[in-house]
Amino acid sequence: MKKINIILIMLFLVQQTYAQFPMPPEIPIWDANKVTLQLHKISDNVYAVSPSTTETETTKGIPQATSAGFIVGDKGVLLIETMLSKRLYDQLYKLIRSVTPKPIVYAVNTSDHGDHCFGNYLLPKETILIQNEFCKENLAKNYDGIKQFMIMLFGKDRGIEQSVYRPADLTIAVNQSLKLDLGGGKIVEIINVGTAQSPADLFVFLKDSDKNVLWAGNPFIAESPAIPWLFDGYFLEPVRNLQKIYDMIGDNDVVVPGHGRMTNKTGIKYTIDYVNALKKNVEDAVKKGETLEQVKASVTMKEFDKGYVLFNWLHYNFNIPNAYNDIKKNSLGK
């Protein structure tokens, strides 16, 4: 009985939190029941997977469902992301099987957001699941709350309710990386630079003789006109860590963003430019002694409002407040 009461209290607190959460202009942000995943061959045995709409809708500012991918080595497959629902996981699995019968040896979640990891329970039992340390801990403690958050943004009856927690088998600490040799010359580095969008971030980087590929996850949502989703309460650390990743990759490397079409280093510079401009503008406003409401009124950054459907929702409700709070705290600490 005591355990049931604790769960009820936790669910009540979750509901209260979400009741105060600013809502996006459209719900669901994208509809998992309508997404069709498409396979993109990057090079031999290296594939990206993204919604079929990314090629035509990314640059129009229309939010896209999660992108994923997989790498095939002599030892088997490394899968990046397991998607939001069984419907999407099944599509992803079918695309893998259209290429290879080899086992899925590893699966990586680049985030603890459900659209990247809620398909974990559908993985073969023998698959080694990899997350960063915070991701594993947060999912273990807050899985039901995260499910409610996902339902709020992506709607009921999208397969979210059926997801069951599966713990990671391997975790990567902050400022650490893990290199995996898949055989056949495929060596993959999984990198935890710290918070780049949330504390649960991982980057997957393949240095390949044909073409280097970075799976960037949520820190780099998509190319222009998309801006970062900084709603996990952090700003200054993401600015530093986004720059680290940007500096790490080469001009000709392929970038698979978290929710957009495949791009390159030039394509993700828009995110870098946005966070740097936001940092400078908010720092100047804090020096003037402006309140948060005054900053919201003055730091409109219309040069970056180029048609992304979620610009106002993210920029004013999350990105500015998080930048303001971090920068003001940092200035007081000096």
ZAMARGU-4260 file (C-alpha; in steps of 0.2 Angstrom, whole numbers, plus 5000, padded with zeros to 4 digits):
<rodrens>
0) 5000/5000/5000 | 5014/5012/5004 | 5022/5009/4987 | 5006/5013/4978 | 5004/5029/4988
5) 5022/5034/4983 | 5018/5031/4965 | 5002/5041/4966 | 5011/5056/4974 | 5024/5055/4960
10) 5012/5054/4946 | 5002/5069/4954 | 5019/5079/4955 | 5022/5075/4937 | 5005/5081/4931
15) 5007/5097/4941 | 5024/5100/4932 | 5016/5097/4915 | 5001/5108/4919 | 5013/5122/4920
20) 5023/5117/4905 | 5021/5129/4890 | 5013/5120/4876 | 5019/5119/4858 | 5009/5127/4845
25) 5003/5110/4838 | 5001/5093/4846 | 5007/5081/4842 | 5023/5090/4836 | 5024/5075/4824
30) 5013/5060/4822 | 5022/5044/4826 | 5007/5035/4818 | 5010/5043/4801 | 5029/5043/4800
35) 5037/5032/4787 | 5056/5029/4789 | 5067/5029/4774 | 5085/5021/4772 | 5100/5031/4766
40) 5116/5023/4761 | 5130/5034/4767 | 5144/5022/4762 | 5148/5003/4762 | 5139/4996/4777
45) 5135/5013/4784 | 5116/5019/4784 | 5106/5033/4791 | 5087/5031/4794 | 5075/5046/4794
50) 5057/5050/4790 | 5053/5051/4772 | 5048/5069/4774 | 5065/5076/4780 | 5071/5079/4762
55) 5057/5091/4758 | 5051/5098/4775 | 5067/5101/4785 | 5072/5117/4777 | 5053/5123/4778
60) 5054/5123/4796 | 5042/5108/4799 | 5047/5098/4814 | 5053/5080/4810 | 5052/5063/4819
65) 5068/5055/4825 | 5082/5050/4814 | 5093/5035/4817 | 5105/5024/4809 | 5116/5008/4809
70) 5133/5002/4805 | 5137/4984/4799 | 5153/4976/4804 | 5160/4958/4803 | 5154/4956/4821
75) 5137/4962/4818 | 5126/4978/4819 | 5128/4994/4829 | 5111/5003/4830 | 5109/5021/4834
80) 5092/5025/4842 | 5077/5013/4845 | 5063/5026/4842 | 5047/5031/4851 | 5035/5016/4847
85) 5034/4998/4842 | 5027/5004/4825 | 5043/5014/4822 | 5055/5001/4829 | 5048/4988/4818
90) 5051/4999/4803 | 5069/5002/4808 | 5071/4983/4811 | 5064/4979/4794 | 5076/4992/4786
95) 5091/4984/4795 | 5085/4966/4789 | 5084/4973/4771 | 5103/4975/4772 | 5110/4962/4783
100) 5105/4946/4793 | 5119/4949/4806 | 5114/4951/4824 | 5111/4968/4832 | 5126/4967/4844
105) 5125/4985/4851 | 5112/4998/4852 | 5115/5016/4857 | 5103/5029/4864 | 5109/5047/4861
110) 5096/5054/4873 | 5084/5049/4887 | 5070/5057/4878 | 5057/5043/4873 | 5058/5046/4855
115) 5076/5040/4855 | 5075/5026/4868 | 5057/5019/4871 | 5060/5005/4858 | 5074/4998/4869
120) 5062/4984/4876 | 5060/4977/4859 | 5078/4974/4856 | 5085/4956/4856 | 5089/4951/4873
125) 5108/4948/4868 | 5110/4966/4862 | 5121/4977/4872 | 5112/4993/4876 | 5123/5008/4878
130) 5119/5025/4887 | 5128/5038/4896 | 5127/5037/4915 | 5114/5050/4918 | 5103/5043/4905
135) 5103/5026/4913 | 5100/5034/4931 | 5086/5046/4925 | 5077/5033/4915 | 5077/5021/4930
140) 5070/5034/4942 | 5058/5043/4931 | 5052/5032/4917 | 5034/5034/4920 | 5036/5053/4921
145) 5046/5053/4905 | 5032/5043/4897 | 5019/5056/4902 | 5030/5070/4895 | 5031/5061/4878
150) 5012/5058/4878 | 5010/5077/4881 | 5021/5082/4866 | 5017/5067/4854 | 4999/5062/4859
155) 4990/5047/4866 | 4988/5031/4857 | 5005/5033/4848 | 5012/5017/4856 | 5021/5027/4870
160) 5010/5019/4883 | 5016/5001/4879 | 5035/5005/4882 | 5043/4996/4896 | 5060/5001/4904
165) 5075/4991/4900 | 5091/4996/4909 | 5107/4999/4899 | 5121/4986/4899 | 5135/4999/4897
170) 5137/5017/4902 | 5149/5031/4898 | 5154/5044/4911 | 5155/5063/4907 | 5171/5067/4897
175) 5174/5049/4893 | 5171/5039/4877 | 5170/5021/4871 | 5178/5014/4856 | 5170/4999/4848
180) 5178/4988/4835 | 5164/4980/4824 | 5176/4972/4813 | 5179/4975/4794 | 5187/4992/4798
185) 5172/4999/4807 | 5178/5007/4823 | 5165/5018/4831 | 5168/5031/4845 | 5154/5034/4857
190) 5157/5051/4866 | 5150/5059/4881 | 5156/5077/4882 | 5143/5082/4895 | 5127/5092/4893
195) 5125/5098/4875 | 5106/5098/4875 | 5103/5087/4891 | 5114/5078/4903 | 5109/5062/4894
200) 5118/5066/4878 | 5129/5054/4868 | 5137/5057/4851 | 5141/5042/4839 | 5156/5046/4828
205) 5162/5034/4814 | 5179/5037/4807 | 5179/5028/4791 | 5190/5027/4776 | 5176/5031/4765
210) 5167/5044/4775 | 5167/5050/4793 | 5149/5051/4800 | 5142/5059/4816 | 5126/5055/4823
215) 5122/5071/4833 | 5106/5067/4842 | 5096/5081/4850 | 5110/5094/4852 | 5109/5097/4833
220) 5091/5095/4829 | 5092/5100/4811 | 5099/5113/4799 | 5092/5130/4797 | 5079/5136/4801
225) 5078/5124/4816 | 5085/5131/4833 | 5090/5120/4848 | 5078/5113/4860 | 5086/5119/4876
230) 5071/5115/4888 | 5081/5104/4900 | 5087/5119/4910 | 5104/5121/4904 | 5113/5134/4893
235) 5131/5139/4896 | 5137/5121/4896 | 5128/5116/4880 | 5136/5131/4871 | 5153/5125/4876
240) 5150/5107/4872 | 5141/5111/4855 | 5157/5120/4850 | 5168/5105/4855 | 5158/5093/4844
245) 5158/5106/4830 | 5177/5108/4831 | 5179/5089/4831 | 5172/5086/4814 | 5178/5090/4797
250) 5171/5100/4783 | 5167/5084/4772 | 5160/5073/4787 | 5142/5068/4786 | 5131/5074/4800
255) 5115/5065/4804 | 5105/5077/4815 | 5093/5071/4828 | 5077/5077/4818 | 5082/5082/4800
260) 5089/5077/4784 | 5107/5072/4783 | 5119/5087/4782 | 5137/5092/4785 | 5147/5104/4796
265) 5141/5119/4787 | 5123/5113/4790 | 5125/5113/4809 | 5134/5130/4810 | 5116/5138/4811
270) 5114/5130/4829 | 5132/5136/4834 | 5128/5154/4827 | 5111/5154/4836 | 5118/5149/4854
275) 5133/5161/4852 | 5121/5176/4847 | 5109/5171/4861 | 5124/5171/4874 | 5130/5188/4868
280) 5113/5196/4868 | 5108/5190/4885 | 5125/5194/4893 | 5123/5212/4887 | 5106/5212/4894
285) 5111/5206/4911 | 5125/5219/4912 | 5111/5232/4909 | 5102/5225/4924 | 5087/5219/4913
290) 5074/5207/4921 | 5069/5191/4912 | 5054/5199/4906 | 5064/5213/4899 | 5076/5201/4891
295) 5061/5192/4882 | 5056/5208/4875 | 5073/5214/4869 | 5081/5198/4863 | 5070/5194/4849
300) 5084/5188/4837 | 5072/5190/4822 | 5087/5186/4811 | 5085/5168/4817 | 5066/5167/4816
305) 5066/5160/4798 | 5051/5150/4798 | 5054/5136/4811 | 5037/5131/4817 | 5043/5130/4835
310) 5054/5145/4836 | 5043/5156/4847 | 5039/5141/4859 | 5057/5137/4861 | 5066/5154/4860
315) 5055/5163/4872 | 5049/5149/4884 | 5065/5139/4886 | 5081/5146/4877 | 5080/5164/4884
320) 5075/5159/4902 | 5089/5146/4903 | 5102/5157/4895 | 5096/5171/4907 | 5097/5161/4923
325) 5114/5153/4919 | 5122/5169/4913 | 5115/5179/4928 | 5121/5165/4940 | 5138/5165/4932
330) 5140/5184/4933 | 5135/5184/4952 | 5148/5170/4955 | 5163/5181/4948
</rodrens>
